[in-house]
């Protein structure tokens, strides 16, 4: 039997620190917190990946941003979201964007082909929202 990570202990406190760092305009610090949080869990939440990618973009950490974008696609983010989201403009003018978008279909198959995973992620997202809204 595999042990499961307790998100309330290992994930949420670090994400909270990342979000506070963003509020304090300490984006490099926030990105470091996000990366620490992602290392202790198997499935980071999509909103946290988006926020971390924005931090990576704003701190000129382009390789990290693309790694996070790949993870987002594997979690089911739509191509239209990627193409329309205000915040990814700096990447969309980069030549690497074309290569990234050309891999979209093969990366997204990893997500769309697993209905059970989708149900599990939806359930985790609901629990995630409960923790985010819980009083401290």
N, C-alpha and C positions, 0 to 999 in steps of 0.2 A: 504494500500500500504506500502511495506517495503522500507526503505531507503537503498540505496546502498553505499558501502564504496567507497570513492574516492581514488583509488590506488595511484594516483600521489601525494596525500597529506599524506595519512596514511601508505602506504606500501613502496613505492620506496625510500623515504629518509632514512628509517630505514635499508632497504636492502643495500643501498649505504654505510651506516656506517658499516654494517657487512662486506661488501666486502673490504672496506678500512682497517678494523681491520685484515682481513686475510692477506692483503698485508703487514701490519706491524707486522705480526706473533703474533697477540694477539687473539688467537683462542677462549679462554674463553669469551672474550669480544664480539667476532663475534657471538658466539653461543647465547649469551644473546640478542644481537640485532636481530638475526634471530627469536628467540622465541618471542620477543616483536612484531615483524612484523607479525608473524603467528597468534597472538592473535587478531589482529584487522581485519582480512579478513577471509572470508569463504573458499576461494580457493587460497592457496599459489601456486606459480609456482614450477614445478618439479625441475628445475635447482637449485632453492633456497633450496628446501628440500634436494637435494643431497649435496649441499655445507654445509648446517647445519649438516647433518649426518656425513660428514667428520670431521667437527669441533668437534662434539660429540665424535667420535672415537678417535681423536687425544688428547682429553682432558680427556679420560677415563670415559666419561659419557655414558656408554653402554646402560642403560635403555632409555635414550633420543634418542640414535642412533636407537634402535629398534622401538621406537615409530615413528620416522621419516621414517624408512623403511616401516612400516605398511602403513603410509600415501602415500608413493610412490607407493606401490602396488595398493592401492585403486585408484590412479590416472592413472594407466595403465603401469607402468614400467614392463619390461619383466623379466622373471625368468633368462634368459640368461644374461641380463645386470647385474643383481644382482650377479650372479655367476662368471662373468668375469671381472667386473669393478675393476681396480686397485685402491685400496683405502679402499675396504671392506675386505681385506685379514684378518685383525685382528679379524673381527667378524666371518669370515668363519671357523676359527679354534676353535671357541667357541662352547660349547655344545648347547647354546641357538639358534645357527644358524639352527640346524636341526629342532627344534620346529618351528622356524620362517618360514623356507622353506616349512614345512609340512602344514602350514596354507595358503600358497600362493594361491592355487586354490580358496578357499572360499573367501579370501580377493579380489582377482582379479575379481570375479563375480560381485562385487559391481560396478566395473567400466565398464566391457565389456557389461553388460546388459542394458546400458542406452546410446543409440545412440545420443539422443538430448544433453545429458551432454557432450559427446565426441565432438560434433560440437561446443558447447559453449566453452569448454576448448581450442580447437584449435584456436578459434577466440581470446580468451584472450591471448593465447601464442603469436599470431601475434602482438597484441597491446603491450604486454609486451616487445617484441623485439624492437618495435618502440621507446618506452620510454628508453630502455637501450642504444639505439644508438643516442638518441637526445642529442644535445649539452647542456651543463649546463648553 
